[in-house]
Amino acid sequence: MTDTDTTTLSEPTPPVEHVDVLIVGAGISGIGGAYHLRQQCPDKTFTILETMDGFGGTWRTHTYPGIRSDSDLYTFGYRFKPWTGAPIATAEKILTYMGEVIDEHDLDRHIRYNHTIERAEWSADEQRWTLSVTRTDTDERLRFTCDFLWMCQGYYRHAEGYTPTWDGMDRFTGPIVHPQTWPDDLDYAGKRVVVIGSGATAATIIPAMAAEAGHITMLQRSPTYFATGRNANELADTLRELEIDETWIHEIVRRKILFDQSQITTMSAQHPDLVKAELANGIKEILGEDYPLDPDFTPTYRPWRQRIAFVPDGDLFHAIADGKASVVTDQIETFTETGVQLTSGEHLDADLIITATGFNLSVLGDIEFVIDGEPLDFSRTVGYRAMMFTGVPNMAWVFGYFRASWTLRADLVADFVCRLLTHMDELGARTVVPELRPDDADMAIGPWVDDDNFNPGYLMRSLHLLPRQGDRQPWLHTQDYMTDKDELPAADLDDGALVFK
């Protein structure tokens, strides 16, 4: 062969595997969805594609000190599997719990780890989805097809957290670490640590690091509401003393927690000053009556507009009371070589800076979606019961609750998807797509979330990427479990909002 000879080799076509239902993500939603699918639609074939090398989602990727739930496990746990430990649980115990679900229901054989989806294409002619996938441990290119796509990947980008850009960050000589990408070998023993942020992550990291660090300072732009209490459930403990079956305990305690949460939400809206005072009293019990709560623990927003962070056993405030931690409410002017210069003129000396500043929202797992050859602009769709979307066939997305446990809605969505799949079989339909009805023509269209109702930074930064909602059912995104638990099981699948073919 001469130097000018060329041989063109076409790339081999990736193998194709077909299933009835393809679940994206082996986190809390995906594992729960797989369980419900096996129980309610046992004849359906399914596969779970997971980009990581194991199950767990958040509880696998987050490894910072003290990583724990910020919801009680009686409601964050599945309704079908009793939780028997402390209400607020470590990531390790949550992973153990999920692993038991996988083992008890033979789900592991359905999960494909290290499978990253790049593209999802819907074909009306074929009435199915085709997914372009890379197996990250072998670089093998694969294709999967499915009749129904169930997006259970969560709503934030696991690979990177959100860190604002501050002046002088390149001058700081120590490490700057985001909790979402915590280094395994990070040494903070005896060091001065500044944690930027005031949410649940900061409230978790600070007490976990306080005993070993020299001193740790929570630097916040504005305060957050915190609730304190024992990491125990008295009702559950009493029922166990009475030797009640754990299945009963789980359901009874779960209902009591949900009732209490509903009452608190109502009180927050109707009597916000009373709720503020009660939250402040919990902090004073640990820090003392003479500790000034203003400005560090006096938020300016109403209690229900952002999630109230629960501090189990008040550990954050005990760290402050013991002098191992402190709080500063101020603005960052610039980073320096040795810390952070604040607009007030104060300088915070630091050997290590942690940016507990939130996450980047990921819309549909950052997968490229194409509908009959046209790229999907998700922000131009309207949500059907906040789980399906106008113009997007045979697809559901699990989007949980902001103020309540994510899993509550994951269970409800799973019931709905299984009922929908059964209904399609009964009709002999292969396609279902939400469409606005003639009666919806004059409907007011608004953002996915009303920012007067809920407005955390991560959501406000990405609201323009999310779908829209209407002003009536089934186009509302209520974020209200007490409403959803009654309405979703009773939803009329033949009211014209879902078009079957």
Secondary structure by P-SEA (a helix, b strand, c coil): ccccbbbbbcccccbbbbccbbbccccaaaaaaaaaaaaccccccbbbbbccccccccccccccccccccccccccccccccccccccccaaaaaaaaaaaaaaacccccccccccccbbbbbccccbbbbbbbcccccccbbbbbcbbbbccccccccbbbbbbccccccccbbbbbcccccccccccccbbbbccccaaaaaaaaaacccccbbbbcccbbbbbbbbccccaaaaaaaaacccaaaaaaaaaaaaaaaaaaaaaaaaccaaaaaaaaaaaaaacccccccccccccccccccccbbbbbccaaaaaaaaaccccccccccccccccbbbccccbbbbbcbbbcccbbbbbccccccccccccccccccccccccccccccccbbbbbbbcccccaaaaaaaaaaaaaaaaaaaaacccbbbbbbccccccbbbbcccccccccccccccccccbbbbcccccccccccaaaaacccccccccccccccc
